[in-house]
Amino acid sequence: METKTYEELVNEVHHLRLQLEDANDAINAIRTGQVDALVVHGKTGHQLYTLKTADQTYRLFIEKMTEGAVTLDQHAVILYSNSQFASMVQLPLSKVIGLSFYDFISPASKEHFTTLYNKGWKEDCKGEIALINKDKHIDFQLSFTSLELDEGVSLSIILTDLTEQKKTQRQLKQNNEQLEEINHALEVSNHDLQQFASVASHDLQEPLRKIQIYSKVLKEKHASDLPPLANTYLDKIITSSERMRVLIQDILSFSRLSQKDNRFECTNLTLLARELLKDFELLIEEKKATIVIDELPEIEVNPGQIRQVLQNILSNALKFSRTDVPPFIHIFGKRICDSAYDSATDIDGPFACIHITDNGIGFDEKYISNVFTLFKRLHTKDKYEGTGIGLAITKRIIEKHNGHILAHSTEGKGSDFIIVLPVKQQQVAN
C-alpha cells in the first residue's frame, strides 16, 4: 500500500473540500431555482440533466416564503422542506429530510394532526397544532393540499407561526375583559349618579321652595318693617334661591339625558321652532327682538329634546344681546350630501344642517372648548344669568341624535350655531 506524504494528504483534503463546496453550491442553486440543467462529466463523456421549468418556479417560490413548507409521502416522511421550516424546528436542512413529520409534533397535537393528515389527502384543509421547538411548544396553522408529482401523489403542508397572533389574541382578550369591567363599573356609576341627581334634585327642591316662599312673604308683607340693609339681603336671598332652583332643574335635565331614550319620529322643525316663539313672547317684546325662521327640513328626531336644543340656543341669543342693537336671530337650514358642516346642498341628502345665527355680543373663539362644557361660563353670573349647563345639555342631545354641533363667533358681532343631524336615524349605525 502506497504511503502518501503529509503534503499529498493536505492537497487531497483541500481538493475534497473544494468538491464538497461545489456540490453544496449546486444543491443550493437547484433548491433556489437558479439553474434549469446540470452538465455532469461521466465515463462516457458529458451528460446533460434538465430540470422542469415548473419545478424551478415552484422551488424558487417555496424557498422565498416566510412560512415553512414541507412535502410528505404516504407515511408522513418528509420528502422536501424549505429552509424556513428547518429554522422553525432549529435543525440543519440536511437533518430534516427523511424524518417523520410526527417527530416534530407535540404529543398533545398528534391525534389532531393524524385527523388533518388523513383528510388532507382527500381535500384541502387547515388546522392548528403545536410543534416542538427544543423545550418549547409553538402553535402553528397547517394548510394541507395534495400534489401530483412525477413520483406520485404527495401531501404539501404550509406552516404559519401563530406565536404573534396568539399573543395579540391574548392581549385583545385581556383588553376586552378589562373594557367589560370598566364598562360595567361605568354603568353602575352612571346609574348611581342618575339616582343621586334625581333624589338630590327632588330633596333639594323642597327646602328651597320653603326658602323662596318665606322670603317672598317677608318681602311682600314685612319689607317696611325691615331696615334697608335687611331688605337688600332679602333680595339677594330671593335671587340666589331662584338661581338655585334653575340649577337643580338643569342638573336633573342633564342627568336624564344619560338614560336611553331613542324614540324618534319624523318632525317638522319649522313648526317646532315657530311654536317655541310663544315661550319667549314677553322677552322678545322686551328686547324688541326680531326672529326669522325659514323653512327647515323634516327629519327624524325626539321632538321634546330638539325643542330643548332650540330653546337653549334661542335663550342664549336673546340673553347675550348687545345693549345698543336690537337682537336679530335667523334660523335656517338645508339638506346636505354628508355629515360635514360645509357639505354641498342636496335636496335629497341624508343629513340636515341647521344654522341659528344672532347679532349678539359673541365670544372669542379661543374659548370655544368651554362653550359646550358642563358648568363652564364665558361671562360672570352677576352680569348674565345662567347655570352653564344649557349648551352642555344641547351638545348631549345632539350626540344622542347621532349628530354634532359647532359654534362660530366673533366678539362684539354675534354667533352662528351649526347643527348637523341625520334625516333618518336608521341610516346611522348606533
C-alpha positions as CSV (number, residue, x, y, z in Angstrom):
1,M,0.0,0.0,0.0
2,E,1.4,3.3,-1.1
3,T,2.1,5.7,1.7
4,K,1.1,9.3,1.0
5,T,3.2,12.2,2.2
6,Y,1.7,14.8,4.5
7,E,1.7,17.4,1.7
8,E,-0.2,15.0,-0.6
9,L,-2.8,14.3,2.1
10,V,-3.2,18.1,2.7
11,N,-3.7,18.6,-1.1
12,E,-6.2,15.7,-1.2
13,V,-8.2,17.1,1.7
14,H,-8.2,20.5,0.0
15,H,-9.4,19.0,-3.2
16,L,-12.2,17.1,-1.5
17,R,-13.2,20.3,0.3
18,L,-13.5,22.2,-3.0
19,Q,-15.6,19.3,-4.4
20,L,-17.9,19.5,-1.3
21,E,-18.3,23.2,-1.7
22,D,-19.1,22.8,-5.4
23,A,-21.7,20.2,-4.5
24,N,-23.3,22.4,-1.9
25,D,-23.4,25.3,-4.3
26,A,-25.0,23.1,-6.9
27,I,-27.6,21.8,-4.4
28,N,-28.4,25.4,-3.3
29,A,-28.7,26.6,-6.9
30,I,-31.2,23.7,-7.6
31,R,-33.2,24.5,-4.4
32,T,-33.5,28.2,-5.1
33,G,-34.3,27.7,-8.8
34,Q,-31.1,29.4,-10.2
35,V,-30.4,26.6,-12.7
36,D,-32.6,24.6,-15.1
37,A,-30.0,22.0,-16.1
38,L,-26.8,20.3,-14.9
39,V,-23.8,19.0,-17.0
40,V,-22.1,16.1,-15.4
41,H,-18.8,14.6,-16.6
42,G,-19.1,10.8,-16.7
43,K,-17.2,7.8,-18.1
44,T,-19.0,8.2,-21.4
45,G,-18.4,11.9,-21.6
46,H,-20.5,14.9,-20.6
47,Q,-24.2,14.2,-19.8
48,L,-27.0,16.9,-19.6
49,Y,-29.6,16.6,-16.9
50,T,-32.5,19.1,-17.3
51,L,-34.9,20.3,-14.6
52,K,-38.5,21.1,-15.3
53,T,-39.4,24.8,-15.6
54,A,-42.4,24.3,-13.4
55,D,-40.3,22.7,-10.7
56,Q,-37.8,25.6,-10.9
57,T,-40.6,28.2,-10.4
58,Y,-42.2,26.2,-7.6
59,R,-38.8,25.8,-5.8
60,L,-38.0,29.4,-6.1
61,F,-41.4,30.4,-4.7
62,I,-41.3,27.9,-1.8
63,E,-37.8,28.8,-0.8
64,K,-38.6,32.5,-0.6
65,M,-41.7,32.0,1.6
66,T,-41.8,33.4,5.1
67,E,-43.9,30.3,6.1
68,G,-42.5,26.8,6.5
69,A,-43.2,24.3,3.7
70,V,-42.8,20.5,3.7
71,T,-43.9,17.7,1.4
72,L,-44.8,14.3,2.9
73,D,-45.3,10.9,1.5
74,Q,-47.9,8.4,2.5
75,H,-46.0,7.5,5.7
76,A,-45.6,11.2,6.7
77,V,-41.9,11.1,5.9
78,I,-40.5,14.5,4.8
79,L,-39.6,14.4,1.2
80,Y,-38.9,18.1,0.9
81,S,-38.5,21.0,3.2
82,N,-37.7,24.7,2.7
83,S,-35.1,26.5,4.8
84,Q,-37.8,28.3,6.8
85,F,-39.2,25.0,8.2
86,A,-35.7,23.9,9.2
87,S,-35.3,27.2,11.1
88,M,-38.6,26.7,12.8
89,V,-37.5,23.4,14.2
90,Q,-34.0,24.6,14.7
91,L,-32.3,21.8,12.8
92,P,-30.0,21.8,9.7
93,L,-31.9,21.3,6.5
94,S,-29.9,18.1,5.8
95,K,-31.2,16.6,9.1
96,V,-34.9,17.4,8.3
97,I,-35.2,15.5,5.0
98,G,-36.1,11.8,5.6
99,L,-37.5,12.3,9.1
100,S,-41.1,11.6,10.1
101,F,-43.1,14.8,10.5
102,Y,-44.5,13.2,13.7
103,D,-41.1,13.7,15.3
104,F,-41.8,17.4,15.4
105,I,-45.4,17.3,16.7
106,S,-46.3,18.0,20.3
107,P,-47.8,14.8,21.9
108,A,-51.0,16.7,22.7
109,S,-51.4,17.5,19.0
110,K,-50.6,14.2,17.4
111,E,-54.1,12.9,17.3
112,H,-55.4,16.1,15.8
113,F,-52.6,16.0,13.2
114,T,-53.5,12.5,12.2
115,T,-57.1,13.6,11.5
116,L,-55.9,16.5,9.4
117,Y,-53.3,14.4,7.7
118,N,-55.8,11.8,6.6
119,K,-58.3,14.5,5.5
120,G,-55.6,16.4,3.6
121,W,-55.1,13.6,1.1
122,K,-58.8,13.9,0.1
123,E,-59.4,17.6,0.2
124,D,-57.7,20.9,1.1
125,C,-58.0,21.7,4.8
126,K,-56.5,23.7,7.7
127,G,-55.9,23.3,11.4
128,E,-53.8,24.3,14.4
129,I,-51.3,22.1,16.0
130,A,-48.3,22.6,18.3
131,L,-44.7,21.8,17.2
132,I,-41.8,21.0,19.4
133,N,-39.0,23.6,19.2
134,K,-36.4,22.3,21.7
135,D,-38.2,22.6,25.0
136,K,-41.0,24.9,23.8
137,H,-44.3,24.0,22.1
138,I,-45.2,26.6,19.5
139,D,-48.6,26.9,17.8
140,F,-48.8,26.7,14.1
141,Q,-51.5,26.8,11.5
142,L,-51.1,24.0,8.9
143,S,-52.6,24.2,5.4
144,F,-52.8,20.8,3.7
145,T,-53.1,20.2,-0.1
146,S,-52.3,17.1,-2.2
147,L,-49.8,17.4,-5.1
148,E,-49.5,15.3,-8.2
149,L,-45.7,14.8,-8.8
150,D,-43.7,12.5,-11.1
151,E,-43.1,10.2,-8.2
152,G,-46.8,10.0,-7.3
153,V,-49.2,11.9,-5.1
154,S,-47.6,13.8,-2.1
155,L,-49.0,15.9,0.6
156,S,-47.9,19.6,0.8
157,I,-48.1,21.4,4.1
158,I,-47.6,25.2,4.6
159,L,-46.9,26.1,8.2
160,T,-47.6,29.6,9.7
161,D,-46.2,30.5,13.0
162,L,-49.1,31.7,15.3
163,T,-46.9,33.0,18.1
164,E,-47.5,36.7,17.5
165,Q,-51.1,36.1,16.5
166,K,-51.8,34.2,19.7
167,K,-50.0,36.9,21.7
168,T,-52.2,39.5,20.1
169,Q,-55.3,37.5,20.7
170,R,-54.4,37.1,24.4
171,Q,-53.8,40.8,24.6
172,L,-57.1,41.6,22.9
173,K,-58.9,39.2,25.2
174,Q,-57.3,40.7,28.2
175,N,-58.1,44.2,26.9
176,N,-61.8,43.2,26.2
177,E,-62.1,41.8,29.7
178,Q,-60.7,45.0,31.2
179,L,-63.0,47.0,28.9
180,E,-66.0,45.0,30.1
181,E,-65.1,45.6,33.7
182,I,-64.7,49.3,33.1
183,N,-68.0,49.5,31.2
184,H,-69.8,47.6,34.0
185,A,-68.2,50.0,36.5
186,L,-69.3,53.0,34.4
187,E,-72.8,51.6,34.1
188,V,-73.1,51.2,37.8
189,S,-71.5,54.6,38.4
190,N,-73.8,56.2,35.8
191,H,-76.8,54.6,37.4
192,D,-75.8,55.7,40.8
193,L,-75.2,59.3,39.5
194,Q,-78.6,59.3,37.9
195,Q,-80.2,58.1,41.1
196,F,-78.2,60.7,43.1
197,A,-79.1,63.5,40.8
198,S,-82.8,62.6,40.8
199,V,-83.0,62.1,44.6
200,A,-80.8,65.1,45.4
201,S,-82.7,67.4,43.0
202,H,-86.1,66.3,44.5
203,D,-84.8,66.6,48.1
204,L,-83.2,69.9,47.4
205,Q,-86.3,71.4,45.8
206,E,-88.5,71.1,48.9
207,P,-86.3,73.1,51.4
208,L,-85.5,75.5,48.6
209,R,-89.2,76.0,47.9
210,K,-89.7,77.0,51.5
211,I,-86.8,79.5,51.4
212,Q,-88.4,81.1,48.4
213,I,-91.9,81.2,49.9
214,Y,-90.9,82.6,53.2
215,S,-88.5,85.1,51.6
216,K,-91.3,86.4,49.3
217,V,-93.7,86.6,52.3
218,L,-91.2,88.7,54.2
219,K,-90.6,90.9,51.1
220,E,-94.3,91.4,50.5
221,K,-95.7,91.8,54.0
222,H,-92.8,93.0,56.2
223,A,-90.5,94.9,53.9
224,S,-91.5,98.2,55.6
225,D,-90.6,96.8,59.0
226,L,-87.1,95.8,58.0
227,P,-84.1,98.1,57.8
228,P,-82.8,98.9,54.3
229,L,-79.8,96.6,54.7
230,A,-82.1,93.6,55.6
231,N,-84.2,94.3,52.5
232,T,-81.0,94.2,50.4
233,Y,-80.0,90.9,51.9
234,L,-83.5,89.6,51.4
235,D,-83.4,90.5,47.7
236,K,-80.1,88.6,47.4
237,I,-81.7,85.5,49.1
238,I,-84.6,85.6,46.6
239,T,-82.3,86.0,43.6
240,S,-79.9,83.3,44.8
241,S,-82.7,80.8,45.6
242,E,-84.1,81.3,42.1
243,R,-80.7,80.6,40.5
244,M,-80.5,77.5,42.7
245,R,-83.9,76.4,41.5
246,V,-82.9,76.7,37.9
247,L,-79.6,75.0,38.5
248,I,-81.3,72.0,40.2
249,Q,-83.7,71.7,37.2
250,D,-80.8,71.8,34.7
251,I,-78.8,69.2,36.6
252,L,-81.9,66.9,36.6
253,S,-82.4,67.5,32.9
254,F,-78.8,66.7,32.2
255,S,-78.8,63.5,34.2
256,R,-81.9,62.3,32.5
257,L,-80.2,62.5,29.1
258,S,-77.9,59.7,30.2
259,Q,-80.9,57.3,30.1
260,K,-81.7,55.6,26.8
261,D,-84.5,57.3,25.0
262,N,-84.4,56.7,21.3
263,R,-88.0,57.4,20.4
264,F,-87.5,59.3,17.2
265,E,-90.3,60.4,14.9
266,C,-90.5,62.5,11.7
267,T,-90.8,66.1,12.9
268,N,-91.5,69.4,11.1
269,L,-88.7,71.5,12.6
270,T,-90.2,74.7,11.1
271,L,-93.4,74.3,13.2
272,L,-91.4,73.2,16.2
273,A,-89.3,76.4,16.1
274,R,-92.2,78.7,15.5
275,E,-94.2,77.2,18.4
276,L,-91.3,77.9,20.6
277,L,-91.5,81.6,20.0
278,K,-94.6,81.7,22.2
279,D,-92.4,80.8,25.2
280,F,-90.3,83.9,24.5
281,E,-93.1,86.2,23.6
282,L,-92.6,88.6,26.6
283,L,-88.7,88.5,26.3
284,I,-88.9,89.2,22.6
285,E,-91.2,92.2,23.2
286,E,-89.0,93.5,25.9
287,K,-85.8,93.2,23.9
288,K,-87.5,94.4,20.7
289,A,-86.0,91.3,19.1
290,T,-86.6,90.0,15.5
291,I,-86.6,86.3,14.9
292,V,-86.8,85.0,11.4
293,I,-87.4,81.2,10.8
294,D,-87.0,79.9,7.3
295,E,-88.4,76.6,6.1
296,L,-86.5,73.8,7.8
297,P,-86.1,70.1,6.8
298,E,-88.4,67.5,8.2
299,I,-86.2,64.9,9.9
300,E,-86.5,62.0,12.5
301,V,-85.8,63.4,16.0
302,N,-87.1,63.2,19.5
303,P,-89.3,66.3,19.4
304,G,-89.1,67.1,23.1
305,Q,-85.3,67.0,23.1
306,I,-84.8,69.0,19.9
307,R,-87.3,71.6,21.3
308,Q,-85.0,71.9,24.3
309,V,-82.0,72.4,22.0
310,L,-83.6,75.2,20.1
311,Q,-84.9,76.7,23.4
312,N,-81.4,76.7,24.9
313,I,-79.8,78.4,21.9
314,L,-82.6,80.9,21.4
315,S,-82.5,81.8,25.1
316,N,-78.8,82.5,24.9
317,A,-79.2,84.5,21.7
318,L,-81.7,86.8,23.5
319,K,-79.8,86.9,26.8
320,F,-76.4,87.7,25.3
321,S,-77.6,90.6,23.1
322,R,-75.9,93.9,22.7
323,T,-77.4,96.9,24.5
324,D,-77.2,99.3,21.5
325,V,-78.6,97.0,18.9
326,P,-82.0,95.1,19.0
327,P,-81.5,91.3,18.8
328,F,-81.8,89.7,15.3
329,I,-81.9,85.9,15.2
330,H,-82.1,83.9,12.0
331,I,-82.9,80.2,11.9
332,F,-82.4,78.4,8.5
333,G,-81.4,75.0,7.2
334,K,-81.0,72.7,4.3
335,R,-80.4,69.0,3.3
336,I,-76.8,68.2,2.6
337,C,-74.7,65.4,1.0
338,D,-72.8,64.1,4.1
339,S,-72.2,64.9,7.7
340,A,-69.6,67.6,7.1
341,Y,-70.6,71.2,8.2
342,D,-69.6,72.6,4.8
343,S,-71.1,69.7,2.7
344,A,-72.8,70.6,-0.6
345,T,-76.5,71.2,-0.7
346,D,-78.6,68.2,-1.8
347,I,-82.5,68.4,-1.6
348,D,-82.5,64.6,-1.1
349,G,-79.3,64.5,1.1
350,P,-79.2,62.1,4.1
351,F,-78.2,64.9,6.5
352,A,-79.7,68.2,7.6
353,C,-77.7,71.3,8.5
354,I,-79.4,73.9,10.8
355,H,-78.0,77.3,11.4
356,I,-79.0,79.6,14.3
357,T,-77.3,83.0,13.9
358,D,-77.5,86.1,16.0
359,N,-76.0,89.6,16.2
360,G,-75.3,89.4,19.9
361,I,-72.1,90.0,22.0
362,G,-70.4,86.9,20.6
363,F,-67.3,85.5,22.2
364,D,-63.6,84.9,21.4
365,E,-63.2,81.6,19.6
366,K,-60.2,80.7,21.7
367,Y,-62.7,79.8,24.4
368,I,-64.7,77.6,22.0
369,S,-63.8,74.5,24.1
370,N,-65.7,76.0,27.1
371,V,-68.9,76.7,25.2
372,F,-70.3,73.2,25.4
373,T,-68.7,72.1,28.7
374,L,-70.7,71.5,31.8
375,F,-70.8,74.4,34.3
376,K,-68.3,76.4,32.1
377,R,-69.3,80.1,31.6
378,L,-67.8,82.8,29.4
379,H,-69.4,85.6,31.4
380,T,-69.8,86.3,35.1
381,K,-73.2,85.4,36.7
382,D,-73.6,88.9,38.1
383,K,-73.7,90.3,34.5
384,Y,-75.6,87.5,32.8
385,E,-77.9,84.9,34.3
386,G,-77.5,81.2,33.7
387,T,-76.1,77.9,35.1
388,G,-73.6,77.0,32.5
389,I,-75.5,73.7,31.7
390,G,-77.7,74.7,28.8
391,L,-75.2,74.2,26.0
392,A,-73.8,71.1,27.6
393,I,-77.4,69.7,27.5
394,T,-77.7,70.8,23.9
395,K,-74.5,69.0,22.9
396,R,-75.5,65.8,24.7
397,I,-78.9,65.8,23.0
398,I,-77.4,66.3,19.5
399,E,-74.9,63.4,20.2
400,K,-77.8,61.2,21.2
401,H,-79.3,62.0,17.8
402,N,-76.1,60.8,16.1
403,G,-75.3,64.4,15.1
404,H,-72.8,67.1,16.0
405,I,-72.8,70.8,16.8
406,L,-70.3,73.6,16.2
407,A,-70.2,77.3,17.1
408,H,-68.6,80.1,15.2
409,S,-68.4,83.6,16.8
410,T,-66.9,87.0,16.6
411,E,-66.6,89.0,19.7
412,G,-69.0,92.0,19.5
413,K,-70.6,90.9,16.3
414,G,-72.6,87.7,17.0
415,S,-72.6,83.9,16.9
416,D,-73.6,81.1,14.5
417,F,-74.5,77.7,16.0
418,I,-74.4,74.9,13.3
419,I,-76.2,71.6,13.9
420,V,-75.8,68.6,11.6
421,L,-78.3,65.7,12.1
422,P,-79.2,62.6,10.1
423,V,-82.5,62.8,8.3
424,K,-83.3,59.2,9.2
425,Q,-81.8,57.7,12.3
426,Q,-81.6,54.2,10.9
427,Q,-79.1,55.5,8.4
428,V,-76.5,55.9,11.2
429,A,-75.1,52.8,13.0
430,N,-75.6,53.1,16.7
